[in-house]
Amino acid sequence: MTLRAFMQGAGKSAIRRIAVLLVFVLALSGCDRSTPLRVVKAVAAGVPSLAPFFDEGIGLGHDTVVGPQAVQGSLQQGDTPGLYGGTRKPTICDIKQLKEFLTDPRNHQKAQAWATALNITTDEIPGYLDRLTPVLLRHDTLVQNHDYKRGKAVPFDSLLETGIAVLVDEQGLPAVKCSCGNPLRPFTGDTNRISVKFQGGNKKWRGYERSAVVAVQPAPRKMQRLALVDVGDPALGIDRPVGTTGAHDKTFDTRRERAVPRLAGTTFGDASRRLAEAGLAVGYDGKARPPEDARVAASDPPAGSRLGFGAYVTLSVAEETSHGPTTPPPPSTSGPSTAPPSQPPSSRSSPAPPSSPSSPSSSGPGPTSSAPTSSAPPSSKAPPSSAPPRSTSTTTSAPTTSAPVTTSAPPPSKPVTSSAPPPSKPATSGAPPPSNPVTTSAPATSGPASSAPATSESASSGPASIAIT
């Protein structure tokens, strides 16, 4: 007894330990499912890089002090109006000097590493640089940066401060950091799961706000012009052709109000393009940017509102995006009122004879509860035009339940059942009651002319009093 009690106590203790261990494992697995924070190195404006591609003392580019700007949504497309700033000074990026350095045979190894980071060849460098446009960041921007170490481009995630001069490509993506020439690629991590490290000279800058950090997505198509904001005079806008450095700029008034277009019912991608064409930026609710095919339910401010250049319009998308045709209900076989027009003649909703051969009338149709009887008198004759072609086979197979009772049915005094013929008649004779002496052994041509052969089912299209002699 004592041993049993000891074993029971030990068993309960082991169960408790297992339960505690299970809870601990589940807690750890729940933590593992969450996305870990991605470490991002802060890069402040005007601070030299520790491992630059080019000596920053040669003046390839110059950063500018720019005040922080509000933003709605951490993912912005490269064609967003006002995403970037500009200046009428043409010295923020010296593309000519950068091209000369990269095409110099003495710098071939560095040029090869630079081109590899941007997925181009060294021969493509001059044409690639000619398509880039110098701009200034108006938001703290996440990018994949590159250091030059041991003859190779070493990538690392970084946060570039507002005011840093960069070259952007034809889809609005940052491609080169002007001051040091480091190649840039799009940030591929989760913008909501980052840990920014402010180290060395890159101390936390004034105006840094975690909610104002953005990453740039490529515009859906190559752009011809960039709509910038003059960082020295925000009331002035700069219309800069792609691939130029400022010599062909045109200015416009950013304070001129623009009407919010009607966007409800369009896709999120189409609404984004229409807003960009109107000089307005796209905002969205939540942390994730909606998919391009999501349906826009409403905009804030609503359609018709007047806003200044680069103002954000927040788009709300519908939860349900399917607008396909409604599937019609299956056709009903309970009566003619619900049968579709395409229903075949053999349906019970039509009084016409069935297209498939039926058994002799002695075997009867299905139960009366599922097959309506004919309301026509026994002497009535069905229209010949509605009778489909008939088979001359005298088969005695059981009928389908869809076969209607025809005018050859016995008088109402004889109940119609689904049972076998009367015991006095064999099941294969197909002979009706004695009062209607139609036999199946006579040829079909010995009787009066009719629209159907005189087989076991010929009575459905001819008079019931016909006798074969």
Secondary structure in CASP SS format (residue, H / E / C, confidence):
PFRMAT SS
TARGET T0000
AUTHOR 0000-0000-0000
METHOD secondary structure of the structure
MODEL  1
M C 1.00
T H 1.00
L H 1.00
R H 1.00
A H 1.00
F H 1.00
M H 1.00
Q H 1.00
G H 1.00
A H 1.00
G H 1.00
K H 1.00
S H 1.00
A H 1.00
I H 1.00
R H 1.00
R H 1.00
I H 1.00
A H 1.00
V H 1.00
L H 1.00
L H 1.00
V H 1.00
F H 1.00
V H 1.00
L H 1.00
A H 1.00
L H 1.00
S H 1.00
G H 1.00
C H 1.00
D H 1.00
R H 1.00
S C 1.00
T C 1.00
P C 1.00
L C 1.00
R E 1.00
V E 1.00
V E 1.00
K E 1.00
A E 1.00
V E 1.00
A C 1.00
A C 1.00
G C 1.00
V C 1.00
P C 1.00
S C 1.00
L C 1.00
A C 1.00
P C 1.00
F C 1.00
F C 1.00
D C 1.00
E H 1.00
G H 1.00
I H 1.00
G C 1.00
L C 1.00
G E 1.00
H C 1.00
D C 1.00
T C 1.00
V C 1.00
V C 1.00
G C 1.00
P C 1.00
Q C 1.00
A C 1.00
V C 1.00
Q C 1.00
G C 1.00
S C 1.00
L E 1.00
Q E 1.00
Q E 1.00
G C 1.00
D C 1.00
T C 1.00
P C 1.00
G C 1.00
L C 1.00
Y E 1.00
G E 1.00
G E 1.00
T C 1.00
R C 1.00
K C 1.00
P C 1.00
T C 1.00
I C 1.00
C E 1.00
D C 1.00
I H 1.00
K H 1.00
Q H 1.00
L H 1.00
K H 1.00
E H 1.00
F H 1.00
L H 1.00
T H 1.00
D C 1.00
P H 1.00
R H 1.00
N H 1.00
H H 1.00
Q H 1.00
K H 1.00
A H 1.00
Q H 1.00
A H 1.00
W H 1.00
A H 1.00
T H 1.00
A H 1.00
L C 1.00
N C 1.00
I C 1.00
T C 1.00
T H 1.00
D H 1.00
E H 1.00
I H 1.00
P H 1.00
G H 1.00
Y H 1.00
L H 1.00
D H 1.00
R C 1.00
L C 1.00
T E 1.00
P E 1.00
V E 1.00
L E 1.00
L E 1.00
R C 1.00
H C 1.00
D C 1.00
T E 1.00
L E 1.00
V E 1.00
Q E 1.00
N E 1.00
H E 1.00
D E 1.00
Y E 1.00
K E 1.00
R C 1.00
G C 1.00
K E 1.00
A E 1.00
V E 1.00
P E 1.00
F E 1.00
D E 1.00
S E 1.00
L E 1.00
L E 1.00
E C 1.00
T C 1.00
G C 1.00
I C 1.00
A E 1.00
V E 1.00
L E 1.00
V E 1.00
D C 1.00
E C 1.00
Q C 1.00
G C 1.00
L C 1.00
P E 1.00
A E 1.00
V E 1.00
K E 1.00
C C 1.00
S C 1.00
C C 1.00
G C 1.00
N C 1.00
P E 1.00
L C 1.00
R E 1.00
P E 1.00
F C 1.00
T C 1.00
G C 1.00
D C 1.00
T C 1.00
N C 1.00
R C 1.00
I E 1.00
S E 1.00
V E 1.00
K E 1.00
F C 1.00
Q C 1.00
G C 1.00
G C 1.00
N C 1.00
K C 1.00
K C 1.00
W C 1.00
R C 1.00
G C 1.00
Y C 1.00
E C 1.00
R H 1.00
S H 1.00
A H 1.00
V C 1.00
V E 1.00
A E 1.00
V E 1.00
Q E 1.00
P C 1.00
A C 1.00
P C 1.00
R C 1.00
K C 1.00
M C 1.00
Q C 1.00
R E 1.00
L E 1.00
A E 1.00
L E 1.00
V E 1.00
D E 1.00
V C 1.00
G C 1.00
D C 1.00
P C 1.00
A C 1.00
L E 1.00
G E 1.00
I E 1.00
D E 1.00
R E 1.00
P E 1.00
V C 1.00
G C 1.00
T C 1.00
T C 1.00
G C 1.00
A C 1.00
H C 1.00
D C 1.00
K E 1.00
T E 1.00
F E 1.00
D E 1.00
T C 1.00
R C 1.00
R C 1.00
E C 1.00
R E 1.00
A E 1.00
V C 1.00
P C 1.00
R C 1.00
L C 1.00
A C 1.00
G C 1.00
T C 1.00
T E 1.00
F H 1.00
G H 1.00
D H 1.00
A H 1.00
S H 1.00
R H 1.00
R H 1.00
L H 1.00
A H 1.00
E H 1.00
A C 1.00
G C 1.00
L C 1.00
A E 1.00
V E 1.00
G E 1.00
Y E 1.00
D C 1.00
G C 1.00
K C 1.00
A C 1.00
R C 1.00
P C 1.00
P C 1.00
E C 1.00
D C 1.00
A C 1.00
R E 1.00
V E 1.00
A E 1.00
A E 1.00
S E 1.00
D E 1.00
P C 1.00
P C 1.00
A C 1.00
G C 1.00
S C 1.00
R E 1.00
L E 1.00
G C 1.00
F C 1.00
G C 1.00
A C 1.00
Y E 1.00
V E 1.00
T E 1.00
L E 1.00
S E 1.00
V E 1.00
A C 1.00
E C 1.00
E C 1.00
T C 1.00
S C 1.00
H C 1.00
G C 1.00
P C 1.00
T C 1.00
T C 1.00
P C 1.00
P C 1.00
P C 1.00
P C 1.00
S C 1.00
T C 1.00
S C 1.00
G C 1.00
P C 1.00
S C 1.00
T C 1.00
A C 1.00
P C 1.00
P C 1.00
S C 1.00
Q C 1.00
P C 1.00
P C 1.00
S C 1.00
S C 1.00
R C 1.00
S C 1.00
S C 1.00
P C 1.00
A C 1.00
P C 1.00
P C 1.00
S C 1.00
S C 1.00
P C 1.00
S C 1.00
S C 1.00
P C 1.00
S C 1.00
S C 1.00
S C 1.00
G C 1.00
P C 1.00
G C 1.00
P C 1.00
T C 1.00
S C 1.00
S C 1.00
A C 1.00
P C 1.00
T C 1.00
S C 1.00
S C 1.00
A C 1.00
P C 1.00
P C 1.00
S C 1.00
S C 1.00
K C 1.00
A C 1.00
P C 1.00
P H 1.00
S H 1.00
S H 1.00
A C 1.00
P C 1.00
P C 1.00
R C 1.00
S C 1.00
T C 1.00
S C 1.00
T C 1.00
T C 1.00
T C 1.00
S C 1.00
A C 1.00
P C 1.00
T C 1.00
T C 1.00
S C 1.00
A C 1.00
P C 1.00
V C 1.00
T C 1.00
T C 1.00
S C 1.00
A C 1.00
P C 1.00
P C 1.00
P C 1.00
S C 1.00
K C 1.00
P C 1.00
V C 1.00
T C 1.00
S C 1.00
S C 1.00
A C 1.00
P C 1.00
P C 1.00
P C 1.00
S C 1.00
K C 1.00
P C 1.00
A C 1.00
T C 1.00
S C 1.00
G C 1.00
A C 1.00
P C 1.00
P C 1.00
P C 1.00
S C 1.00
N C 1.00
P C 1.00
V C 1.00
T C 1.00
T C 1.00
S C 1.00
A C 1.00
P C 1.00
A H 1.00
T H 1.00
S H 1.00
G C 1.00
P C 1.00
A C 1.00
S C 1.00
S C 1.00
A C 1.00
P C 1.00
A C 1.00
T C 1.00
S C 1.00
E C 1.00
S H 1.00
A H 1.00
S H 1.00
S C 1.00
G C 1.00
P C 1.00
A C 1.00
S C 1.00
I C 1.00
A C 1.00
I C 1.00
T C 1.00
END
